[in-house]
Amino acid sequence: MSPQPQLPPVAPSVTAELVDALSPRLRKRLDAGVAKLLARPAVRAGDTVRIAVDDDTDVVLHAPEGAVTSADAIRCGCLLAPDCLHRAAAASAAPVADETAAHAETAEAEREPVAAEPAKRPGPQGPSDPAPRTRQAKPGDQADGPGAGGLAGRPHQPGPGPAAAAAEDSESVTDAQRTAARTVFEAAAAVLDAGTDGSGAVLQAELLRAAHTARLAGLPRAASAAVAVVTGLRAARSADPGHRLADLATALSGVLGVAHRLPYAAGPELAALRGTVRRPYRPDGSLRLYGLFSEPVLTATGYAGAVTWTADAGGRLYSVSDVAPGGPSRATGAADRAVRLGDTALTHRELSRAGLAMSGATVSPTGRLGAGAGVRAVRASGVAWDAEPLRRLWAVPAAEQVARALDGGHDLLFLEVTLMGAVREAGGESLLADCGGVPLRLAVAHDDPALPYRDNLRLLAAAQGSRLRIVARLAPGPRPRALLLAVRHPTDPAARVDLGLDRLRHADLPAGAAAAPAAAVPAADEAPLHLLRRRVHQAVSGGRHVLVSARGGAGDGDRLRRHGLATAGALLEELHAAAADRTRDAFGRLLPAAPDRFARAWLAAAVYTETVDRALCADGWAAPAPQMSPARP
């Protein structure tokens, strides 16, 4: 039986328009309609996906450029069309197309670069260059923020006349942006008030409408953050195995924080909060690059592909990606596609072990390589991780790498570790390793069963005592933790394994390696910040009413104070008070709750826990404490 084809991404404005056209009676039936539509057979033919609602009715989604960008592109043959339930259900069931980031990400590599400015050019980052944070090329990610160079909204040197007026306008919030930020905040606050269980397709559509409004007002970061929340809500409500409540809480904190702070911001902080739609590519001349590793990309927004990381002789990182609408099969197959750079025929898998010689190179502020018409690239030799110039990446102390990541640099870690076996904790199973005396937990980078991350991690757990060089992505938390991406081959020092693309076998392990059950690790004696974090996450999952019914934990604030966390105690008590804040009319009847106070109390608690977690993370790695980003509330 062939797998069900994935629905094409639908623009937020399209979903909002179709849901808004429904009658109140049909809105109540929308969630059931989405579930029913997802269970119906679908057939893809080119750019069109046809869903059989019943024997006589089909819903057709037309996506000529990979995404549905107009309401007319979703058609239904039922008698109630065009204002029928089926069209709105199809849009609500499909992944969200991020208008501010997704299409710019996938198309930008084919565009001509903008002219270079005479001012200092933001170069790609590396261990010696704590430049803007480089992230995996995920179209569902937020638009550029404070960690992406801050180029948007930064005016050129103002001159008299219109240029000065434009510069002045770029340094202050416009009325349209203030209104859009308020709309986003109210829509996100309504989602928080209802919780994941109560945030169905109607509330999601309201947040998507707010995202579209923010995009039109020139707030791509807020728009992209709102889309990320909707994507997380859908993953949670569909029991997606890749869903993490902590990730959804972070996304919700992000959109509320941006919308809350933006009306009061100015200057560089305002530019960071606005974000940028495009990541301009700058000429970078000739480059000699050495392949590091490749990783698959598989997002909840319906995009998939691969990213290959390279480094130059100075240890600075560059990436090239192939990301487009698709599912797990595209994520695993993209590694064998040719990279889109010049005339090279190298695949991503080959480039990760070889090299490139480029001329006319163009680079984004985050180190992503452009593929404009003037770029020339040919295959060159690669080097092992133990050889120059790549070995210098592993020469940087782990604490220094973590400090760079926490302060907004790229989050890739290049570490030498000794494997100690699998451990089982409340957060799940991970691989324990000794990293220069620091007990490091290595977790899978993606849980999708189509990717070999988990199988490879379990095999590596049998190689206890092996000393390996690894590449991992920092996972900030109270304990040192990272997502394992690539390792030096356990028995062949000249080879490497991309854990999301290659599959290890038992024959690849050292002689005598044997699997052992994961050892249970008792909970550490640490400050009870989890008392506040638990309520933050409970509110995201169950909404306001969960905290109202959880007032029995009133002693948690006193416990936090006894451990020196007086601020956490005060925030927890305010969170409970805001959840229970309901007024009555003259007849004693409860009035509808105003979510504003609750949203602000929750946001303060979420930002506090995130900041303390990052400080504890730095302490666990013995790294300097990170600085608070000015873009946070």
ZABA-502100 format. One record per residue (C-alpha): x, y, z. Coordinates in steps of 0.02 Angstrom, whole numbers, padded with zeros to 5 digits, always signed. Example, Ala and Ser with C-alpha at 12.3 -4.5 7.8 and 13.67 -1.06 7.14 Angstrom:
residues 2
+00615-00225+00390 +00684-00053+00357 
END
This chain:
residues 633
+00000+00000+00000 +00073+00168-00051 +00096+00300+00086 -00031+00440+00102 +00034+00593+00007 +00072+00744+00114 -00038+00896+00092 +00051+01050+00022 +00085+01194+00143 -00052+01326+00148 -00018+01511+00177 -00083+01579+00344 -00191+01709+00257 -00279+01574+00158 -00323+01471+00311 -00383+01625+00405 -00491+01680+00258 -00575+01511+00237 -00609+01488+00423 -00676+01665+00436 -00802+01627+00298 -00881+01486+00398 -01045+01509+00490 -01042+01491+00681 -01123+01319+00664 -00988+01258+00544 -00850+01328+00653 -00905+01215+00794 -00887+01066+00677 -00717+01118+00605 -00605+01012+00717 -00708+00857+00681 -00701+00900+00497 -00511+00911+00501 -00497+00740+00583 -00617+00664+00457 -00525+00741+00309 -00356+00676+00368 -00428+00500+00371 -00488+00509+00190 -00385+00446+00042 -00283+00575-00054 -00195+00568-00221 -00055+00681-00283 -00038+00722-00467 +00099+00848-00501 +00060+01008-00408 -00115+00951-00360 -00176+00846-00213 -00353+00776-00223 -00443+00717-00065 -00597+00608-00082 -00721+00674+00047 -00848+00543-00008 -00894+00448-00165 -00959+00604-00252 -00857+00748-00178 -00673+00793-00191 -00569+00932-00116 -00427+00989-00228 -00274+01085-00169 -00170+01166-00306 +00007+01219-00261 +00101+01268-00420 +00251+01336-00322 +00251+01208-00183 +00125+01299-00072 -00056+01355-00080 -00053+01545-00084 -00234+01591-00124 -00405+01533-00067 -00454+01499-00247 -00321+01363-00254 -00427+01255-00136 -00584+01195-00223 -00726+01083-00167 -00866+00999-00265 -00997+00999-00128 -01159+01099-00136 -01106+01222+00002 -00946+01275-00087 -00860+01395-00084 -00906+01433+00098 -00905+01250+00148 -00825+01157+00290 -00717+01050+00176 -00610+01192+00108 -00575+01263+00281 -00539+01089+00349 -00415+01053+00209 -00323+01216+00243 -00322+01182+00431 -00259+01004+00405 -00114+01054+00292 +00056+01115+00354 +00076+01303+00373 +00177+01391+00241 +00283+01522+00329 +00263+01673+00215 +00404+01766+00303 +00536+01631+00304 +00494+01473+00211 +00487+01538+00034 +00632+01657+00062 +00736+01512+00128 +00701+01394-00016 +00713+01524-00154 +00851+01637-00093 +00992+01526-00153 +00937+01558-00332 +00927+01746-00317 +01061+01869-00363 +01152+01937-00210 +01127+02116-00158 +01270+02237-00180 +01398+02239-00043 +01395+02385+00077 +01555+02481+00108 +01527+02456+00295 +01594+02306+00388 +01519+02148+00315 +01451+02019+00438 +01556+01868+00400 +01519+01685+00427 +01549+01620+00600 +01675+01504+00676 +01765+01469+00838 +01868+01625+00820 +01720+01730+00762 +01572+01740+00883 +01457+01800+00744 +01270+01777+00725 +01202+01607+00770 +01191+01484+00626 +01042+01369+00632 +00991+01219+00532 +00900+01271+00374 +00722+01242+00434 +00590+01336+00339 +00477+01332+00492 +00605+01425+00596 +00582+01604+00646 +00638+01743+00533 +00802+01824+00573 +00807+01897+00747 +00942+01961+00860 +01051+01813+00817 +01046+01840+00629 +01144+01997+00606 +01007+02125+00637 +01018+02196+00460 +00832+02229+00442 +00774+02399+00498 +00952+02464+00509 +00956+02620+00400 +01098+02679+00291 +01180+02842+00338 +01034+02965+00332 +01043+03117+00224 +00924+03263+00209 +00749+03242+00140 +00662+03074+00114 +00812+02971+00166 +00814+03052+00338 +00626+03026+00355 +00643+02843+00309 +00784+02821+00434 +00683+02904+00570 +00534+02793+00532 +00642+02637+00540 +00698+02685+00715 +00523+02699+00788 +00370+02587+00792 +00234+02634+00668 +00050+02635+00714 +00020+02487+00599 +00158+02387+00684 +00094+02431+00857 -00080+02373+00807 -00013+02214+00728 +00091+02173+00882 -00062+02194+00992 -00161+02079+00876 -00027+01946+00886 -00017+01960+01075 -00206+01944+01096 -00216+01793+00980 -00070+01706+01067 -00143+01749+01238 -00307+01667+01186 -00212+01509+01139 -00123+01509+01307 -00287+01536+01398 -00366+01386+01310 -00213+01275+01315 -00165+01146+01185 -00322+01044+01214 -00436+01194+01184 -00340+01275+01041 -00430+01200+00893 -00433+01254+00713 -00531+01414+00748 -00407+01484+00875 -00264+01428+00763 -00341+01523+00618 -00352+01680+00725 -00167+01666+00764 -00129+01638+00579 -00230+01792+00536 -00126+01890+00663 +00032+01820+00584 -00024+01880+00413 -00063+02052+00485 +00109+02060+00563 +00192+02013+00400 +00100+02151+00307 +00151+02275+00443 +00335+02233+00421 +00354+02118+00571 +00420+01955+00498 +00490+01893+00662 +00322+01904+00750 +00235+01826+00601 +00356+01681+00593 +00346+01655+00782 +00156+01646+00772 +00166+01517+00633 +00286+01414+00740 +00157+01411+00881 +00020+01349+00764 +00136+01215+00698 +00175+01160+00876 -00010+01158+00922 -00050+01045+00775 +00092+00928+00819 +00030+00918+00999 -00151+00888+00952 -00106+00754+00824 +00007+00661+00947 +00156+00687+00831 +00304+00588+00903 +00416+00736+00870 +00312+00851+00980 +00395+00918+01138 +00295+01019+01263 +00451+01119+01308 +00473+01169+01125 +00294+01229+01114 +00315+01328+01276 +00472+01408+01203 +00381+01453+01042 +00235+01529+01138 +00353+01626+01250 +00441+01689+01094 +00287+01757+01008 +00217+01835+01167 +00386+01911+01209 +00410+01991+01039 +00232+02058+01032 +00242+02122+01212 +00408+02212+01195 +00396+02281+01018 +00284+02434+01053 +00412+02499+01179 +00571+02462+01080 +00683+02578+00980 +00847+02574+00886 +00941+02409+00872 +00819+02321+00988 +00674+02369+00874 +00769+02307+00722 +00798+02140+00808 +00615+02125+00860 +00554+02165+00685 +00667+02034+00606 +00703+02018+00421 +00617+01925+00281 +00770+01901+00173 +00945+01857+00225 +01048+01959+00103 +01192+01870+00020 +01357+01963+00012 +01501+01933-00108 +01640+01839-00021 +01765+01808-00162 +01857+01643-00169 +01837+01507-00038 +01922+01341-00004 +01804+01236+00100 +01820+01067+00186 +01670+00954+00218 +01621+00921+00399 +01457+00825+00403 +01278+00821+00337 +01116+00814+00433 +00937+00784+00377 +00802+00916+00394 +00625+00861+00436 +00507+00994+00501 +00329+00991+00564 +00288+01125+00436 +00301+01001+00293 +00478+01034+00233 +00621+00911+00218 +00796+00897+00147 +00976+00904+00202 +01106+01029+00262 +01292+01004+00236 +01416+01096+00346 +01589+01147+00289 +01733+01250+00359 +01869+01356+00284 +02052+01358+00331 +02016+01480+00473 +01887+01367+00552 +01737+01472+00500 +01578+01376+00461 +01478+01380+00300 +01323+01280+00254 +01232+01229+00096 +01054+01162+00103 +00924+01077-00003 +00756+01102+00082 +00586+01092-00002 +00410+01029+00035 +00415+00844+00076 +00418+00711+00210 +00539+00582+00283 +00580+00506+00114 +00644+00673+00051 +00744+00699+00210 +00835+00534+00186 +00851+00552-00003 +00914+00732-00010 +01087+00677+00046 +01110+00593-00122 +01056+00745-00223 +01185+00858-00302 +01220+01019-00208 +01162+01176-00298 +01328+01266-00311 +01411+01308-00476 +01452+01162-00590 +01493+01036-00455 +01407+00866-00463 +01446+00826-00281 +01303+00759-00177 +01277+00817+00001 +01343+00651+00064 +01500+00667-00042 +01529+00850+00002 +01526+00809+00188 +01685+00707+00161 +01764+00804+00017 +01796+00988-00015 +01752+01135-00127 +01850+01269-00217 +01737+01418-00251 +01751+01584-00340 +01623+01722-00342 +01552+01650-00181 +01405+01735-00096 +01368+01710+00089 +01223+01757+00202 +01256+01834+00373 +01226+01662+00448 +01356+01577+00339 +01240+01500+00212 +01314+01487+00037 +01217+01564-00106 +01197+01487-00278 +01185+01640-00389 +01227+01641-00573 +01403+01705-00542 +01453+01568-00419 +01583+01442-00479 +01623+01286-00379 +01725+01129-00415 +01765+00976-00312 +01922+00979-00206 +02002+00860-00084 +01937+00844+00093 +02029+00807+00255 +01996+00699+00407 +01936+00777+00568 +02107+00745+00643 +02196+00844+00508 +02217+01029+00481 +02121+01139+00461 +01972+01046+00536 +02062+00988+00692 +02064+01167+00759 +01875+01156+00782 +01902+01025+00917 +02044+01125+00996 +01923+01255+01066 +01878+01213+01249 +01702+01148+01272 +01658+01284+01397 +01710+01418+01272 +01603+01338+01136 +01452+01332+01252 +01476+01514+01304 +01480+01563+01120 +01318+01469+01086 +01228+01542+01237 +01281+01718+01187 +01204+01702+01013 +01340+01615+00912 +01313+01453+00816 +01258+01307+00924 +01367+01169+00851 +01488+01089+00974 +01648+01000+00922 +01695+00886+01066 +01807+00740+01114 +01714+00619+01228 +01731+00448+01306 +01572+00345+01292 +01505+00278+01458 +01346+00187+01406 +01159+00222+01402 +01065+00303+01546 +00880+00316+01579 +00808+00471+01664 +00642+00559+01679 +00677+00648+01514 +00706+00484+01420 +00854+00378+01368 +01019+00456+01317 +01202+00413+01294 +01314+00463+01437 +01488+00524+01394 +01636+00600+01485 +01685+00766+01407 +01842+00823+01495 +01772+00779+01665 +01597+00845+01626 +01461+00711+01622 +01375+00745+01456 +01209+00673+01401 +01196+00645+01213 +01019+00631+01145 +00944+00596+00974 +00926+00747+00861 +00760+00689+00787 +00640+00553+00843 +00563+00511+00674 +00585+00322+00648 +00630+00350+00465 +00793+00430+00522 +00929+00318+00598 +00972+00432+00745 +00901+00322+00883 +00964+00157+00813 +01139+00229+00796 +01135+00299+00973 +01089+00129+01044 +01232+00046+00950 +01356+00176+01011 +01300+00141+01190 +01379-00031+01169 +01550+00047+01132 +01585+00095+01313 +01760+00162+01338 +01780+00219+01158 +01861+00390+01137 +01776+00483+00994 +01769+00652+00914 +01589+00708+00891 +01485+00850+00823 +01331+00893+00925 +01205+01033+00944 +01191+01115+01114 +01027+01082+01207 +01024+01214+01345 +00969+01147+01514 +01021+01127+01695 +01132+00979+01650 +01258+00970+01506 +01159+00899+01361 +01179+00899+01172 +01098+00821+01018 +01219+00702+00934 +01239+00735+00747 +01399+00652+00687 +01543+00548+00757 +01713+00487+00705 +01697+00304+00656 +01724+00194+00811 +01852+00083+00725 +01914+00187+00577 +01987+00355+00633 +01993+00418+00454 +01805+00395+00428 +01654+00484+00500 +01471+00440+00522 +01326+00559+00493 +01205+00487+00621 +01048+00554+00536 +01093+00480+00366 +01213+00333+00390 +01173+00173+00484 +01301+00094+00598 +01312-00095+00612 +01376-00202+00754 +01528-00242+00646 +01576-00058+00653 +01600-00066+00842 +01762-00113+00931 +01790-00297+00965 +01702-00356+01121 +01571-00218+01119 +01408-00280+01191 +01244-00193+01219 +01191-00165+01399 +01024-00105+01468 +01012+00080+01505 +01057+00118+01686 +00931+00217+01787 +01004+00378+01856 +00929+00450+02016 +00869+00629+02014 +01002+00753+02062 +00986+00862+02216 +00964+01033+02138 +00868+01194+02162 +00681+01157+02135 +00659+01270+01985 +00552+01131+01913 +00410+01188+02027 +00392+01345+01922 +00436+01262+01756 +00303+01129+01785 +00167+01261+01802 +00230+01352+01648 +00216+01192+01546 +00049+01142+01624 -00026+01307+01570 +00029+01276+01390 -00048+01103+01390 -00208+01129+01489 -00236+01316+01489 -00286+01434+01628 -00409+01317+01714 -00273+01189+01751 -00181+01314+01860 -00343+01365+01945 -00370+01184+01997 -00186+01167+02049 -00194+01293+02190 -00162+01149+02311 +00024+01175+02278 +00023+01342+02367 +00173+01291+02471 +00283+01283+02315 +00320+01469+02327 +00385+01450+02504 +00493+01303+02450 +00569+01405+02310 +00610+01545+02432 +00694+01424+02554 +00812+01377+02412 +00854+01559+02376 +00735+01576+02227 +00629+01718+02295 +00592+01787+02121 +00533+01616+02062 +00419+01605+02213 +00342+01774+02179 +00318+01733+01994 +00233+01569+02038 +00112+01652+02156 +00071+01788+02030 +00041+01654+01897 -00085+01566+02008 -00167+01731+02056 -00183+01785+01874 -00258+01617+01828 -00392+01635+01962 -00427+01819+01925 -00611+01818+01876 -00732+01961+01909 -00920+01950+01931 -01063+02058+01872 -01196+02139+01982 -01289+01974+01992 -01138+01875+02049 -01109+01789+01882 -00931+01759+01823 -00880+01872+01680 -00771+01807+01537 -00588+01803+01588 -00474+01936+01518 -00321+01838+01462 -00203+01988+01463 -00147+01978+01646 -00128+01790+01639 -00025+01799+01479 +00093+01928+01554 +00113+01829+01715 +00148+01671+01616 +00271+01761+01502 +00368+01828+01651 +00379+01653+01726 +00429+01575+01559 +00567+01703+01526 +00632+01684+01703 +00644+01494+01692 +00727+01505+01522 +00855+01631+01585 +00895+01529+01741 +00907+01370+01639 +01034+01452+01525 +01134+01512+01675 +01130+01337+01749 +01183+01267+01581 +01334+01382+01578 +01375+01331+01756 +01361+01146+01714 +01487+01167+01573 +01592+01286+01680 +01561+01421+01550 +01535+01607+01584 +01353+01652+01615 +01263+01710+01456 +01207+01889+01433 +01020+01927+01425 +00970+01969+01247 +00900+02146+01231 +00763+02074+01121 +00688+01978+01267 +00557+02062+01376 
END
